[in-house]
Amino acid sequence: MKTAVQIGAGNIGRGFIGMLLSQAGYKVIFADVQKELVEALSKRRRYSVEVVGESRQSVEVGPVDGVDSNSQALIDALVDAELVTTAVGPNVLKWIAPALVRGIELAVQHGRTEPLNIIACENAVRATSQLKQLVLEQLPIELPSWVAFVDAAVDRIVPPMEKTDDVLAVRVEEFCEWLVEKSAFAGEVPDIPGMTAVDNLEAGVERKLFTLNTGHAVCAWVGQYLGFNTIAEAIADTRVNAVVRAVMGQSGAALIAKHHFDPAAHQAYIDKIIKRFENPYIVDDVARVGRQPIRKLSRGERIASPLSTALSFSLPVDKLLLGAAAAMHFHNDEDPQVAEMHELIKQKGVAEVFAELSGTGQGEVVADIYQHMEQYL
């Protein structure tokens, strides 16, 4: 049986990537730092995923196993795996690179020559390339030709579930999309239903980042500003719905100008995303979706990137800037980035903070919107 190592046994790891790998015939070995998850996976060898769309269905995933991310067991698993995937969050990639380095070294010592493809399935542009750079900085030998780092774009809403006695229980939306860069693979592209190999990954990555990620974040930020607690509640409000549609319309215009997308097809993509936000079975807190505002306002991310692209084509950006202003009003007592952002605003002001984070010249406009939010909603 083929083996895949999925680093990160959280909701995305179990409910999206691990599930698709298992359905493709892989034994999935999950690596995580949470002892409770690892023990449950290694003991039970299976878990269930609740898939919700217009109806609900339960999907059993297995066989699986669990190992500690800091253990020799992970290194040993990497030596024999055909595929390694991650779902840990972009900021955590630096912590898993050392394990990949040791796994590659040990595989070389064992004389391995079979392809090993590594795919970082993170909400960041070219996260696998970032991981590759982290590995190369620490790898004391030349990277073997049979190791490939494959960039990807992933899309599936996997919100936290209500508390349950089953630590492995996970709920996901029916929709999912996993795009991978066809030319980057070592050997043949694995046959994994639900994973699509594409020639132009940048277009797919930016379509998802500029639309789903941008719209989701703005829905959370504007929704919280107007007093809503969940994405479904927020998008049901006519004001929030109008802002989110307008933001995705402006980011979409930038995508159409850059990648020559079909306008009607892209509008259908936007409409589908709105319906995903409206899914009554997905209870997704705005506090979760809007978290890490410093990262999300930074260069290359879901506001600054479509903003820069739109400006380069002299397209309207006022709704994108409204989304940015809402982000700077965001509050979450459990998110260190929120406290840091508000301290920066206190020290420097909204205009300077946004200009520094985004790398754009739009700070003064955002500051004006920030001061007069009610006029723009």
Secondary structure by P-SEA (a helix, b strand, c coil): cbbbbbccccccccccaaaaaaaaccbbbbbcccaaaaaaaaacccbbbbbbccbbbbbbbccbbbbbcccaaaaaaaacccbbbbcccccccccaaaaaaaaaaaaaaaccccbbbbbbcccccaaaaaaaaaaaacccccccccbbbbbbbbbbbbccccccccccbbbbccbbbbbcccccccccccccccbbbbccaaaaaaaaaacaaaaaaaaaaaaaaaccccaaaaaacaaaaaaaaaaaaaaaaaaaaaccccaaaaaaaaaaaaaaaacccccccccccccccccccccccccaaaaaaaaaaccccaaaaaaaaaaaaccccccaaaaaaaaaaacccaaaaaaaaacccaaaaaaaaaacccccc
